[in-house]
Amino acid sequence: MIEEISGDFLQWLRGFYFVAEKGTVQKAAIAMGREQPTISRQIHCLEKELGVTLFDRSSGKMKITPEGKALQEEAVALFEDVKRIKGKFTEQEFDYRGQIVLATTHAIIDTILPPYVEDFWRQHPGVTFHFEGAMREVVYEKVESAEVDFGIAPFDVGYKTIVFLDLYETGLVLITPKESRFFSGTYPTLKQIAETPLILFSHGQEIDPLIQGRFAEDRLKPNVFMTHNNFVSIKKYVACGMGAAILSGYVLSPEDEQTFDIYSLDRYFPKRKYGILLKKRKYLSATVKAFIRSIKPDIDFSGKLERDDKAPVLSLPQFLKAKWGTKPLEATGGEKGAKGKKL
């Protein structure tokens, strides 16, 4: 027998969800297009109905309580179930429409996704896309909060509510101006790299921990004179002759080979695994599933999605070649000398 609940319960829950996600009633009201008193009343009614305190207001701020955190997870799952029910009766197989919301890094949006998006959109012109470009940590947060349909980011073990499905692995590369003076035609040592004027990609104002940690292992202090959070700008400064840069190999284009000397850094830094991030129990529309399958054809949505951490992971060139028959410029294990040639 189904227990009777207030007809406003789902609206109360929705108001609670937005306050929990946005952090304040004011921000939640803006996001929902509602008045602040309406949202405050929804929270009060929900707390009264459940007999728990969802937010600690003692400091003058809306700090979510442990009970509120538990309800937040249940609310996300409930609203995903509502989407699933609606989708079962409104979606037509192979008639893909609606919006796909994806969170990933700006570099992946710029370099990896364009051919996938173009191909899918030409086949299904009724589909629209919204991309949230962000750092890895923010991508995971957006997937975990169900703000987006899915994400693409490097692997991180710290999220129990997210399933990571491998796509490819890629390494770091060092780029220097073409015919530069830095390494005199030889493959550089880590010490030589550290002593070179470096432009490094930063998160906030912090250098990538992987790069920072590797230099620290050898008790080296890198000569960093600039940090930046945009790989396109970093390449421009290197092209001006101002220094060298360490970047993920996939951000290089074929044209970059004419501008830079490129060195694989697989000898010094481990490769990173990139994959699709899916929130457990999240509803995915037929359109979103179809787009994900266009990126990862072997995915099976009929069963429980789990990562097989023992399965081999494709290199980025292998991953792209399987779909498009081409490969990027990225150095894939062969170390390159100052003239851009493999040693």
PEJO-V412452 format. One record per residue. N is the residue number from 1. RES is the residue in one small letter. PHI is phi in whole degrees, -180 to 180 (* if undefined). Layout:
n res phi
N RES PHI
N RES PHI
This chain:
n res phi
1 m *
2 i -85
3 e -72
4 e -74
5 i -131
6 s -61
7 g -66
8 d -96
9 f -58
10 l -66
11 q -68
12 w -60
13 l -65
14 r -66
15 g -62
16 f -60
17 y -59
18 f -68
19 v -65
20 a -63
21 e -78
22 k -88
23 g 96
24 t -142
25 v -66
26 q -60
27 k -66
28 a -65
29 a -63
30 i -64
31 a -65
32 m -91
33 g 71
34 r -123
35 e -81
36 q -58
37 p -59
38 t -64
39 i -66
40 s -60
41 r -67
42 q -62
43 i -63
44 h -61
45 c -63
46 l -67
47 e -63
48 k -67
49 e -63
50 l -91
51 g 73
52 v -135
53 t -94
54 l -92
55 f -134
56 d -88
57 r -106
58 s -64
59 s -91
60 g 87
61 k -118
62 m -89
63 k -98
64 i -66
65 t -88
66 p -58
67 e -65
68 g -66
69 k -64
70 a -64
71 l -67
72 q -59
73 e -63
74 e -66
75 a -65
76 v -59
77 a -63
78 l -64
79 f -68
80 e -67
81 d -66
82 v -62
83 k -60
84 r -62
85 i -63
86 k -63
87 g -64
88 k -62
89 f -106
90 t -110
91 e -89
92 q -109
93 e -60
94 f 74
95 d -101
96 y -84
97 r -143
98 g 92
99 q -104
100 i -110
101 v -112
102 l -130
103 a -109
104 t -163
105 t -78
106 h -61
107 a -65
108 i -69
109 i -59
110 d -81
111 t -113
112 i -97
113 l -76
114 p -48
115 p -67
116 y -67
117 v -66
118 e -61
119 d -62
120 f -69
121 w -66
122 r -67
123 q -78
124 h -134
125 p -66
126 g -80
127 v -94
128 t -118
129 f -125
130 h -133
131 f -107
132 e -108
133 g -84
134 a -159
135 m -70
136 r -54
137 e -61
138 v -70
139 v -58
140 y -62
141 e -63
142 k -69
143 v -69
144 e -64
145 s -87
146 a 66
147 e -70
148 v -126
149 d -70
150 f -163
151 g -134
152 i -132
153 a -163
154 p -65
155 f -67
156 d -144
157 v -84
158 g -87
159 y -127
160 k -78
161 t -92
162 i -120
163 v -97
164 f -106
165 l -118
166 d -60
167 l -112
168 y -160
169 e -125
170 t -147
171 g -106
172 l -92
173 v -131
174 l -107
175 i -118
176 t -133
177 p -59
178 k -59
179 e 58
180 s -76
181 r -88
182 f -65
183 f -124
184 s 53
185 g 79
186 t -115
187 y -69
188 p -77
189 t -81
190 l -63
191 k -65
192 q -64
193 i -63
194 a -62
195 e -82
196 t -79
197 p -57
198 l -114
199 i -114
200 l -117
201 f -69
202 s -127
203 h -111
204 g 68
205 q -123
206 e -108
207 i -71
208 d -48
209 p -58
210 l -61
211 i -71
212 q -59
213 g -66
214 r -68
215 f -64
216 a -63
217 e -57
218 d -96
219 r 54
220 l -111
221 k -111
222 p -65
223 n -86
224 v -88
225 f -109
226 m -154
227 t -122
228 h -154
229 n -109
230 n -133
231 f -68
232 v -65
233 s -66
234 i -59
235 k -63
236 k -65
237 y -69
238 v -65
239 a -61
240 c -75
241 g 89
242 m -84
243 g 163
244 a -117
245 a -141
246 i -107
247 l -136
248 s -66
249 g -60
250 y -74
251 v -84
252 l -85
253 s -111
254 p -57
255 e -65
256 d -64
257 e -66
258 q -82
259 t -103
260 f -125
261 d -88
262 i -123
263 y -123
264 s -67
265 l -111
266 d -61
267 r -65
268 y -109
269 f -125
270 p -70
271 k -75
272 r -107
273 k -93
274 y -112
275 g -161
276 i -85
277 l -108
278 l -127
279 k -77
280 k -61
281 r 71
282 k -81
283 y -76
284 l -121
285 s -67
286 a -59
287 t -66
288 v -63
289 k -60
290 a -65
291 f -68
292 i -62
293 r -64
294 s -69
295 i -91
296 k -128
297 p -61
298 d -86
299 i -72
300 d -122
301 f -84
302 s -77
303 g -122
304 k -77
305 l -84
306 e -141
307 r -84
308 d -96
309 d -75
310 k -99
311 a -73
312 p -65
313 v -108
314 l -68
315 s -70
316 l -59
317 p -59
318 q -64
319 f -61
320 l -72
321 k -66
322 a -61
323 k -95
324 w -114
325 g 78
326 t -131
327 k -139
328 p -80
329 l -71
330 e -42
331 a -67
332 t -117
333 g 125
334 g -75
335 e -86
336 k -107
337 g -91
338 a -65
339 k -93
340 g 83
341 k -93
342 k -68
343 l -75
